[in-house]
Amino acid sequence: MAILQFPAILQRFTERAELSIEAATVGEVLVHLQQQYPALQAYLFDASQQLSSFISIYLNGQDIRFLNQLHTPISRDDILMLVPAMAGG
């Protein structure tokens, strides 16, 4: 199972810092995540159901945008991290 880590701002939806999820790709992880925590959908996807530009996903420290995006395969010991964009002044 892959480990999915959440920053504090997303832990209000999951009530935990990480989850173990069994899936073959990053996209499958997000499908499982939406099923378990429907309120996260608004943060993960835009109105056209594409991955929000305000969320970055890292697989073992590499941004999936430079890999195979949502089709990036994952394996048992991988670590995924969801990172929402931060803004401030």
N, C-alpha and C positions, 0 to 999 in steps of 0.2 A: 504494500500500500504506500502511496505517496503521502507525504506530509504537507499539508496546506497551512501556511502561517498567515496570521492576520495582524495588522497593526492595531493599536489601541482604538482608533476611530471606528474600525469595523467590528470590533469585539462586542459592541453593543447589540449587534444582530445575532452573533453566534454564542455569546457569553463564554467564550474561550479564546485562547491565543493560537491554538492550532487544532487541526482535525486530521484524521487519517482517512483517506478516500481511495478506493480502488477504482481505477480507470485506466484506459489505454492512451488517452490523449488529454491535453490541457482542456480542450473543449468539453470532453466528457466530464472532467472534474467540475467545470462550471455548471453543467446540466445538473449534476448531483447536488451541487451547492445550492442552486436555485430551488430544487425540490425540497431540500431540508430547511432552507431559510428564504422564503419567497420575497421578503422585504429587501433582500440584497439585489434583486433583479434591477431595480432602478439605479443602483450604483454601478452595476457591472455592464449594463447594456443601454444603448440609446434607443430612440423611438423606432428605429428600423431594425432592431434586434442585433445590431453590430456591437462589438466590444467598445465600450465607452472610451473616448480619447482621454478621459480623466482617470483611467485606471491603467497601471502598468503591471504586468505579470512577469515574474522572474522565475526561471527554472534553474536551480543550482547556481544562482547569481547571474544568469544570462537573460537578457530581455527577450521574450518570445517573439517580439517583432523582428528580430534579427535571426530567428530560427525558422520554424515552420508555422508561426502564429498559433491559432487554436488547434491546428492539426499536429502540433509538436508532440511526438510520442513521449510518454513518461514510463519510468520503471519503478520498481518496488521501493528503492531507497532514495528516490528523488525528493527534493524539497522545493515546493512552489510557494512564492510569496506574492500576495496581492498588495499593491502599493497605490493608494489614491493620490491624485495630484494635490499638492498643498499650495495655498496662496496666502498672501499676507502683505502687510505693508510696513 
